[in-house]
Amino acid sequence: MRLIIDIQDDVSPHVALQCVERVINGGRISGNGKSYCYASSFITSEGDVWVYCHDNKKSDKFFVEKRWMKSSDQEIYELCDKSK
């Protein structure tokens, strides 16, 4: 079996590998045990990092990217922050 890791944004290879390792260590828990977790999030030294997994016939492909706040997320964050 082959692993493909597609690193997006400015996630360092070191952080990307650490996150993918945690997903793999979690086992094949999606798709009735046929796939690694479809979507996992991690809080890292580089910010929020998401790992998405897609299984192909001969490989597992992991997409690693940062989670960027949408404007609606920012509004919710500001609203919550003001309530303190």
C-alpha positions as CSV (number, residue, x, y, z in Angstrom):
1,M,0.0,0.0,0.0
2,R,1.2,3.5,-0.9
3,L,0.7,6.7,1.1
4,I,0.4,10.1,-0.7
5,I,0.6,13.2,1.4
6,D,-0.5,16.5,-0.3
7,I,0.5,19.4,1.8
8,Q,-1.4,22.6,1.2
9,D,-1.0,26.2,2.4
10,D,2.1,26.8,4.4
11,V,2.0,23.7,6.7
12,S,5.6,22.5,7.3
13,P,6.4,18.9,6.3
14,H,7.3,18.2,10.0
15,V,3.9,19.2,11.3
16,A,2.1,17.6,8.3
17,L,3.8,14.2,9.0
18,Q,3.0,14.4,12.7
19,C,-0.7,15.0,12.0
20,V,-0.9,12.2,9.4
21,E,0.9,9.9,11.8
22,R,-1.8,10.5,14.4
23,V,-4.5,9.8,11.8
24,I,-2.8,6.5,10.8
25,N,-2.3,5.5,14.5
26,G,-6.1,6.0,15.0
27,G,-6.7,3.2,12.5
28,R,-9.2,2.7,9.7
29,I,-12.3,4.1,11.4
30,S,-14.3,5.5,8.5
31,G,-16.3,3.8,5.8
32,N,-17.0,0.7,7.9
33,G,-13.3,0.2,8.7
34,K,-12.1,0.7,5.1
35,S,-10.6,4.1,5.4
36,Y,-8.7,6.3,7.8
37,C,-10.7,9.1,9.4
38,Y,-12.1,11.2,6.6
39,A,-11.5,14.5,8.4
40,S,-9.3,15.2,11.5
41,S,-8.3,18.5,13.1
42,F,-5.3,19.3,15.2
43,I,-4.2,22.4,17.1
44,T,-0.5,22.7,16.3
45,S,2.3,25.3,16.7
46,E,1.4,26.5,13.2
47,G,-2.4,26.9,13.9
48,D,-5.3,24.7,13.2
49,V,-4.4,21.9,10.8
50,W,-6.9,19.6,9.1
51,V,-6.1,16.2,7.6
52,Y,-8.5,14.8,5.0
53,C,-8.2,11.2,3.8
54,H,-9.3,9.7,0.5
55,D,-8.7,6.1,-0.2
56,N,-7.8,5.0,-3.7
57,K,-7.5,1.5,-5.1
58,K,-3.8,1.2,-4.5
59,S,-3.1,4.1,-2.1
60,D,-4.3,6.3,0.7
61,K,-4.1,10.0,0.0
62,F,-4.0,12.6,2.8
63,F,-4.6,16.3,2.2
64,V,-3.1,18.5,4.9
65,E,-4.2,22.1,5.1
66,K,-4.7,25.0,7.5
67,R,-8.2,25.9,8.6
68,W,-8.8,29.5,7.7
69,M,-11.6,31.4,9.5
70,K,-14.5,32.3,7.3
71,S,-16.1,35.7,7.9
72,S,-19.0,34.1,9.7
73,D,-16.6,32.3,12.0
74,Q,-14.9,35.6,12.7
75,E,-18.2,37.2,13.6
76,I,-19.1,34.3,15.9
77,Y,-15.6,34.6,17.5
78,E,-16.0,38.3,18.1
79,L,-19.5,37.8,19.5
80,C,-18.3,35.2,22.0
81,D,-15.2,37.3,22.9
82,K,-17.4,40.3,23.7
83,S,-19.5,38.3,26.1
84,K,-16.7,37.9,28.5
